[in-house]
Amino acid sequence: PHGKNAIEFGYLLEAGIPVLESLKAATVTNAALLGMTNELGQLKEGFLADIIAVDENPTKNVKTLENVVFVMKEGVVYK
């Protein structure tokens, strides 16, 4: 369900996939699969991006991705 998809990062870690690799799969890899590497998948000037903030380093605690503090879209912070 929408809003619960961050749980998948924990499942991927349980399956042996490092968190950093699953984060890449959710960003850079998907942009490549869509043929949109010049628009998506990176935090870079001119790219489309929604940024999330969490309280902890997700590579140390993957569960933190399930508790987003805020989302930034087009420079506006949403809590």
JOQUI-V711870 format. One record per backbone hydrogen bond with DSSP energy under -0.5 kcal/mol. CO is the residue of the C=O (numbers start at 1). NH is the residue of the N-H. If there is no record, write none. Layout:
CO,NH / CO,NH
This chain:
1,4 / 4,7 / 5,8 / 6,9 / 6,10 / 7,10 / 7,11 / 8,12 / 9,13 / 10,14 / 11,15 / 12,17 / 13,16 / 16,18 / 18,22 / 19,23 / 20,24 / 21,25 / 22,26 / 23,27 / 24,27 / 24,29 / 25,30 / 27,31 / 28,32 / 29,33 / 30,34 / 31,36 / 32,35 / 36,39 / 36,40 / 39,48 / 42,44 / 44,47 / 49,74 / 51,72 / 53,69 / 53,70 / 56,58 / 57,60 / 57,61 / 61,64 / 62,65 / 63,66 / 64,67 / 70,53 / 71,73 / 71,78 / 72,51 / 73,76 / 76,73 / 78,71
